[in-house]
Amino acid sequence: SAKNASSVAPAGNVAENNNADNQNSADSSTDGNTFIITLYPEYAPISCENFENLVNSGFYNGVGFHRVVEGFMAQGGDPTGTGMGDGSVPTIKGEFEANGVHNTLSHKRGVVSMARSQMFDSASSQFFICYDDSCTFLDGNYAAFGEVTEGMEVVDDFLKVERSFNSGGELASPNTPITMENVVMIDADENGNPRVQVTMNDFLHPSAE
């Protein structure tokens, strides 16, 4: 169930992931491999600032999506790839109604939200992207903070990767890596909302079989 829509996420030494390579791939974002997340600080300022800081530090480069559930969501941002996190990223306040924060951004298709454990203030680096408007049952209990505004078809393609059952009984664990190779801040949108460009590995054609 979505209750475990996450576990805290944290950060390894991912930042050291080949900086030189990252510079190149920032320019060569290949079509079909890139999506853009627009952040909405008016709904969840703490979550947005936290996400932006992690992006700017290079934290997400080389980190994958470890939980991909058809009709529900894709969850990533844990350097351990397990959903358990490694405790290296400080936790933040959960910006949602059940935690006393008025956040009306609804969990519709494409919306990006912070994953957490059962503790309200346990989110750190893990996030999830909703596949379906039916995710709105998470409203009020998870901190939605952005939306995939370009390239949602790339996120949809995660579902084409063969998956195995995870410990929670979901057909969700990718058999080959779905990895964020380069995650960078790009120009804000026309309303001044920060934007993040995510360049993925070629997850549909894993090399070295």
KOLBAGU-203124 format. One record per atom (N, C-alpha, C): residue number from 1; atom name; x, y, z. Coordinates in steps of 0.05 Angstrom, whole numbers. Layout:
BEGIN
   n atom     c1     c2     c3
 NUM   CA      X      Y      Z
...
This chain:
BEGIN
   n atom     c1     c2     c3
   1    N     17    -24      0
   1   CA      0      0      0
   1    C     18     24      0
   2    N      6     47     -5
   2   CA     22     71     -8
   2    C     32     81     18
   3    N     22     69     39
   3   CA     31     78     66
   3    C     61     79     66
   4    N     74     58     55
   4   CA    103     59     56
   4    C    112     73     31
   5    N     97     92     21
   5   CA    104    105     -4
   5    C    132    115      0
   6    N    146    105     20
   6   CA    173    113     21
   6    C    187    104     45
   7    N    210    109     46
   7   CA    226    106     69
   7    C    245    129     66
   8    N    255    136     88
   8   CA    272    160     86
   8    C    294    156     67
   9    N    303    178     55
   9   CA    323    175     36
   9    C    347    190     45
  10    N    369    181     38
  10   CA    391    197     46
  10    C    413    196     26
  11    N    437    202     34
  11   CA    455    209     13
  11    C    481    196     15
  12    N    491    185     -4
  12   CA    517    173     -1
  12    C    538    192    -10
  13    N    560    181    -21
  13   CA    580    199    -31
  13    C    576    202    -61
  14    N    550    205    -68
  14   CA    544    206    -96
  14    C    555    230   -109
  15    N    560    251    -93
  15   CA    567    276   -106
  15    C    593    274   -121
  16    N    610    254   -113
  16   CA    636    253   -127
  16    C    633    241   -155
  17    N    610    230   -161
  17   CA    606    217   -188
  17    C    616    234   -211
  18    N    636    226   -223
  18   CA    649    240   -246
  18    C    638    267   -253
  19    N    650    287   -240
  19   CA    641    314   -246
  19    C    646    321   -275
  20    N    669    313   -285
  20   CA    676    321   -313
  20    C    654    311   -332
  21    N    646    286   -328
  21   CA    626    275   -346
  21    C    600    291   -344
  22    N    594    298   -320
  22   CA    568    312   -316
  22    C    567    338   -331
  23    N    589    352   -333
  23   CA    589    377   -347
  23    C    581    372   -376
  24    N    593    351   -388
  24   CA    587    345   -416
  24    C    558    338   -420
  25    N    548    320   -402
  25   CA    521    310   -407
  25    C    500    331   -403
  26    N    508    353   -389
  26   CA    488    374   -384
  26    C    481    387   -411
  27    N    500    388   -429
  27   CA    494    400   -455
  27    C    481    380   -474
  28    N    488    355   -471
  28   CA    480    336   -491
  28    C    456    320   -482
  29    N    436    334   -470
  29   CA    412    320   -461
  29    C    398    309   -486
  30    N    399    283   -488
  30   CA    387    270   -512
  30    C    357    269   -509
  31    N    343    274   -531
  31   CA    314    271   -530
  31    C    307    243   -523
  32    N    285    240   -509
  32   CA    277    213   -501
  32    C    291    203   -476
  33    N    308    220   -465
  33   CA    323    211   -442
  33    C    322    231   -419
  34    N    307    253   -424
  34   CA    308    275   -405
  34    C    280    284   -398
  35    N    276    291   -372
  35   CA    251    304   -364
  35    C    257    327   -346
  36    N    237    345   -344
  36   CA    240    369   -328
  36    C    220    370   -306
  37    N    229    375   -281
  37   CA    212    379   -258
  37    C    211    408   -252
  38    N    187    419   -250
  38   CA    183    447   -242
  38    C    176    446   -212
  39    N    190    462   -196
  39   CA    186    463   -167
  39    C    166    485   -160
  40    N    149    480   -141
  40   CA    128    499   -133
  40    C    132    507   -103
  41    N    150    526    -98
  41   CA    156    533    -70
  41    C    132    545    -56
  42    N    112    555    -71
  42   CA     89    567    -56
  42    C     73    546    -41
  43    N     76    520    -49
  43   CA     62    499    -35
  43    C     80    486    -13
  44    N    105    483    -19
  44   CA    123    468     -1
  44    C    151    479     -3
  45    N    155    503      9
  45   CA    181    517      7
  45    C    205    501     18
  46    N    200    487     40
  46   CA    222    472     53
  46    C    231    449     35
  47    N    211    434     24
  47   CA    216    412      7
  47    C    231    421    -18
  48    N    222    444    -30
  48   CA    235    454    -54
  48    C    263    462    -49
  49    N    268    476    -27
  49   CA    295    485    -21
  49    C    314    461    -16
  50    N    303    441     -2
  50   CA    319    417      3
  50    C    326    403    -23
  51    N    306    400    -41
  51   CA    311    387    -67
  51    C    331    402    -83
  52    N    328    429    -84
  52   CA    346    446    -99
  52    C    375    443    -88
  53    N    378    443    -62
  53   CA    404    440    -50
  53    C    417    413    -57
  54    N    401    392    -57
  54   CA    412    366    -64
  54    C    420    365    -94
  55    N    403    377   -111
  55   CA    410    378   -139
  55    C    437    393   -143
  56    N    439    417   -130
  56   CA    463    433   -134
  56    C    488    420   -123
  57    N    485    403   -103
  57   CA    508    389    -92
  57    C    517    365   -109
  58    N    501    358   -129
  58   CA    507    334   -145
  58    C    498    308   -133
  59    N    482    311   -111
  59   CA    474    287    -96
  59    C    460    266   -113
  60    N    442    275   -131
  60   CA    426    256   -146
  60    C    440    243   -170
  61    N    463    254   -178
  61   CA    477    243   -201
  61    C    486    214   -195
  62    N    477    195   -211
  62   CA    484    167   -207
  62    C    465    152   -189
  63    N    444    166   -178
  63   CA    424    153   -161
  63    C    400    144   -178
  64    N    388    122   -171
  64   CA    367    111   -188
  64    C    339    112   -176
  65    N    320    101   -192
  65   CA    293     96   -184
  65    C    291     67   -177
  66    N    286     61   -151
  66   CA    287     33   -142
  66    C    259     21   -139
  67    N    238     37   -142
  67   CA    211     27   -138
  67    C    193     39   -159
  68    N    184     23   -177
  68   CA    168     32   -200
  68    C    142     15   -201
  69    N    120     27   -195
  69   CA     95     13   -192
  69    C     74     23   -212
  70    N     66      5   -230
  70   CA     47     13   -251
  70    C     21     24   -239
  71    N     10     46   -250
  71   CA    -15     57   -239
  71    C    -12     72   -213
  72    N     13     74   -203
  72   CA     17     87   -178
  72    C     39    108   -180
  73    N     65     99   -177
  73   CA     86    119   -177
  73    C    113    107   -181
  74    N    133    124   -187
  74   CA    161    116   -189
  74    C    176    131   -167
  75    N    190    116   -150
  75   CA    205    128   -128
  75    C    235    125   -131
  76    N    249    147   -126
  76   CA    278    147   -128
  76    C    291    165   -108
  77    N    317    168   -111
  77   CA    331    187    -94
  77    C    345    175    -70
  78    N    346    148    -69
  78   CA    360    135    -47
  78    C    386    123    -58
  79    N    410    133    -48
  79   CA    435    123    -58
  79    C    439     93    -52
  80    N    425     82    -32
  80   CA    429     54    -27
  80    C    412     37    -46
  81    N    393     49    -59
  81   CA    376     35    -78
  81    C    357     16    -65
  82    N    352     19    -39
  82   CA    335      0    -24
  82    C    310     13    -14
  83    N    309     39    -12
  83   CA    287     53      0
  83    C    291     58     30
  84    N    313     47     40
  84   CA    319     50     69
  84    C    336     75     74
  85    N    350     84     54
  85   CA    367    107     58
  85    C    391    100     75
  86    N    411    119     75
  86   CA    435    114     91
  86    C    438    134    113
  87    N    418    151    117
  87   CA    419    170    140
  87    C    437    194    136
  88    N    448    198    113
  88   CA    468    219    110
  88    C    455    246    103
  89    N    430    247     96
  89   CA    417    272     90
  89    C    398    279    113
  90    N    400    303    124
  90   CA    382    311    146
  90    C    353    309    138
  91    N    336    303    156
  91   CA    307    302    150
  91    C    295    330    151
  92    N    272    333    139
  92   CA    259    360    138
  92    C    230    357    148
  93    N    218    380    153
  93   CA    190    380    161
  93    C    172    370    139
  94    N    153    353    145
  94   CA    134    344    125
  94    C    113    365    120
  95    N    113    376     95
  95   CA     95    398     89
  95    C     68    388     78
  96    N     51    379     96
  96   CA     25    369     88
  96    C      5    373    111
  97    N    -21    371    104
  97   CA    -42    378    123
  97    C    -41    363    149
  98    N    -36    337    147
  98   CA    -36    320    172
  98    C    -14    329    191
  99    N      5    344    180
  99   CA     28    354    197
  99    C     25    384    202
 100    N      1    395    198
 100   CA     -4    422    204
 100    C      5    442    183
 101    N     11    433    159
 101   CA     19    451    138
 101    C     -2    451    115
 102    N    -11    474    108
 102   CA    -31    476     87
 102    C    -17    474     59
 103    N    -20    451     46
 103   CA     -8    446     20
 103    C    -30    435      2
 104    N    -39    451    -17
 104   CA    -61    442    -34
 104    C    -53    430    -61
 105    N    -27    426    -64
 105   CA    -18    414    -90
 105    C    -26    384    -89
 106    N    -44    376   -107
 106   CA    -56    350   -107
 106    C    -38    329   -122
 107    N    -38    304   -112
 107   CA    -22    283   -124
 107    C    -35    272   -149
 108    N    -34    288   -170
 108   CA    -44    280   -196
 108    C    -21    270   -213
 109    N    -28    259   -236
 109   CA     -7    249   -255
 109    C     15    270   -259
 110    N     40    261   -256
 110   CA     63    279   -261
 110    C     72    294   -236
 111    N     56    295   -215
 111   CA     64    310   -191
 111    C     86    295   -176
 112    N    105    311   -166
 112   CA    128    301   -152
 112    C    125    307   -122
 113    N    130    287   -105
 113   CA    125    289    -76
 113    C    147    276    -61
 114    N    151    285    -36
 114   CA    171    273    -19
 114    C    162    247     -7
 115    N    180    227     -9
 115   CA    175    201      4
 115    C    184    204     33
 116    N    172    187     50
 116   CA    179    188     79
 116    C    173    161     91
 117    N    182    158    116
 117   CA    174    135    131
 117    C    148    142    145
 118    N    140    126    165
 118   CA    115    132    179
 118    C    117    158    195
 119    N    141    166    202
 119   CA    145    191    217
 119    C    140    214    198
 120    N    124    234    207
 120   CA    117    256    190
 120    C    141    272    180
 121    N    161    276    197
 121   CA    183    293    191
 121    C    208    277    183
 122    N    204    256    167
 122   CA    226    238    161
 122    C    236    240    132
 123    N    224    257    116
 123   CA    233    259     88
 123    C    261    271     87
 124    N    277    262     68
 124   CA    304    274     64
 124    C    310    277     35
 125    N    317    255     21
 125   CA    324    257     -8
 125    C    306    241    -26
 126    N    291    222    -15
 126   CA    274    206    -33
 126    C    249    220    -41
 127    N    242    216    -66
 127   CA    218    229    -77
 127    C    204    209    -95
 128    N    179    216   -102
 128   CA    165    198   -121
 128    C    149    215   -141
 129    N    145    204   -164
 129   CA    130    217   -186
 129    C    105    201   -191
 130    N     82    214   -190
 130   CA     56    200   -192
 130    C     51    193   -222
 131    N     42    168   -226
 131   CA     34    159   -253
 131    C      5    165   -259
 132    N    -11    169   -239
 132   CA    -40    168   -243
 132    C    -54    188   -225
 133    N    -76    199   -234
 133   CA    -92    217   -217
 133    C   -103    203   -192
 134    N   -103    176   -192
 134   CA   -113    161   -169
 134    C    -94    164   -145
 135    N    -71    176   -149
 135   CA    -52    181   -126
 135    C    -63    202   -107
 136    N    -85    215   -115
 136   CA    -95    237    -98
 136    C   -102    227    -70
 137    N   -105    201    -65
 137   CA   -110    191    -38
 137    C    -87    197    -19
 138    N    -64    205    -31
 138   CA    -41    213    -15
 138    C    -42    242     -5
 139    N    -61    257    -17
 139   CA    -64    286     -9
 139    C    -67    288     21
 140    N    -53    308     32
 140   CA    -56    313     61
 140    C    -37    297     78
 141    N    -24    277     66
 141   CA     -6    260     81
 141    C     23    258     70
 142    N     26    269     46
 142   CA     53    271     34
 142    C     57    298     23
 143    N     82    307     22
 143   CA     89    334     14
 143    C     94    336    -16
 144    N     73    342    -32
 144   CA     77    347    -60
 144    C     90    374    -63
 145    N    110    375    -81
 145   CA    126    400    -83
 145    C    133    408   -111
 146    N    125    392   -131
 146   CA    132    399   -159
 146    C    117    382   -178
 147    N    125    384   -203
 147   CA    111    369   -225
 147    C    129    365   -248
 148    N    127    342   -261
 148   CA    141    337   -286
 148    C    126    353   -308
 149    N    139    374   -318
 149   CA    126    391   -337
 149    C    135    386   -366
 150    N    156    371   -369
 150   CA    165    362   -396
 150    C    177    334   -393
 151    N    171    317   -413
 151   CA    184    291   -413
 151    C    171    270   -395
 152    N    146    273   -388
 152   CA    133    252   -372
 152    C    133    225   -385
 153    N    135    225   -412
 153   CA    136    199   -427
 153    C    161    184   -419
 154    N    183    198   -412
 154   CA    207    185   -403
 154    C    202    170   -377
 155    N    188    183   -359
 155   CA    180    170   -333
 155    C    162    146   -338
 156    N    143    150   -357
 156   CA    126    127   -365
 156    C    142    103   -374
 157    N    164    109   -389
 157   CA    180     88   -400
 157    C    194     71   -378
 158    N    196     81   -354
 158   CA    207     65   -332
 158    C    191     39   -330
 159    N    165     40   -336
 159   CA    148     17   -334
 159    C    154     -5   -354
 160    N    170      2   -375
 160   CA    177    -18   -395
 160    C    201    -35   -386
 161    N    214    -26   -364
 161   CA    237    -42   -353
 161    C    226    -65   -337
 162    N    237    -89   -342
 162   CA    227   -113   -328
 162    C    232   -109   -298
 163    N    212   -116   -282
 163   CA    214   -113   -253
 163    C    208   -139   -238
 164    N    218   -140   -214
 164   CA    214   -163   -196
 164    C    198   -153   -172
 165    N    187   -172   -157
 165   CA    173   -165   -133
 165    C    192   -156   -111
 166    N    184   -134    -97
 166   CA    200   -124    -75
 166    C    190   -137    -49
 167    N    203   -129    -27
 167   CA    196   -142     -1
 167    C    168   -135      8
 168    N    156   -114     -4
 168   CA    128   -107      3
 168    C    108   -121    -15
 169    N    118   -139    -33
 169   CA     99   -154    -50
 169    C     90   -138    -75
 170    N    103   -116    -81
 170   CA     97   -101   -105
 170    C    115   -109   -128
 171    N    104   -110   -152
 171   CA    121   -115   -175
 171    C    133    -88   -181
 172    N    157    -83   -170
 172   CA    167    -55   -169
 172    C    197    -52   -172
 173    N    213    -73   -168
 173   CA    242    -70   -167
 173    C    254    -75   -195
 174    N    265    -54   -207
 174   CA    276    -57   -234
 174    C    298    -78   -235
 175    N    297    -95   -256
 175   CA    318   -116   -258
 175    C    344   -104   -270
 176    N    341    -82   -284
 176   CA    365    -67   -294
 176    C    362    -38   -284
 177    N    384    -25   -280
 177   CA    383      2   -267
 177    C    369     23   -283
 178    N    352     39   -269
 178   CA    340     63   -280
 178    C    353     86   -265
 179    N    373     99   -277
 179   CA    391    116   -262
 179    C    390    145   -272
 180    N    390    164   -253
 180   CA    392    192   -260
 180    C    422    198   -264
 181    N    430    202   -289
 181   CA    459    206   -294
 181    C    467    235   -287
 182    N    449    254   -293
 182   CA    457    282   -289
 182    C    432    297   -282
 183    N    432    311   -259
 183   CA    409    326   -249
 183    C    419    354   -244
 184    N    408    374   -258
 184   CA    418    401   -256
 184    C    395    421   -255
 185    N    399    444   -242
 185   CA    380    466   -243
 185    C    383    479   -270
 186    N    360    487   -282
 186   CA    360    502   -307
 186    C    344    528   -302
 187    N    340    544   -323
 187   CA    326    569   -320
 187    C    298    564   -308
 188    N    290    583   -291
 188   CA    263    582   -280
 188    C    242    585   -302
 189    N    217    577   -295
 189   CA    196    581   -315
 189    C    187    611   -315
 190    N    167    617   -331
 190   CA    159    645   -335
 190    C    147    657   -309
 191    N    139    639   -290
 191   CA    129    649   -264
 191    C    150    650   -242
 192    N    175    644   -250
 192   CA    197    645   -231
 192    C    200    619   -215
 193    N    185    598   -223
 193   CA    188    572   -209
 193    C    214    559   -217
 194    N    230    549   -198
 194   CA    255    535   -205
 194    C    249    510   -221
 195    N    268    503   -239
 195   CA    264    479   -255
 195    C    289    462   -254
 196    N    285    436   -255
 196   CA    306    416   -253
 196    C    305    398   -278
 197    N    328    395   -291
 197   CA    330    377   -314
 197    C    343    351   -305
 198    N    329    329   -310
 198   CA    340    302   -303
 198    C    346    287   -328
 199    N    372    280   -331
 199   CA    380    263   -354
 199    C    385    235   -345
 200    N    370    216   -357
 200   CA    371    188   -348
 200    C    392    172   -364
 201    N    399    149   -353
 201   CA    415    130   -368
 201    C    397    118   -390
 202    N    409    103   -408
 202   CA    393     91   -430
 202    C    381     65   -419
 203    N    361     69   -400
 203   CA    351     46   -385
 203    C    336     26   -401
 204    N    327     33   -425
 204   CA    312     14   -442
 204    C    331     -4   -457
 205    N    357      4   -459
 205   CA    377    -12   -473
 205    C    401    -17   -456
 206    N    397    -32   -434
 206   CA    421    -36   -416
 206    C    442    -51   -431
 207    N    467    -41   -429
 207   CA    489    -54   -443
 207    C    498    -78   -426
 208    N    517    -93   -437
 208   CA    530   -115   -423
 208    C    509   -134   -411
 209    N    498   -150   -429
 209   CA    478   -170   -419
 209    C    494   -194   -409
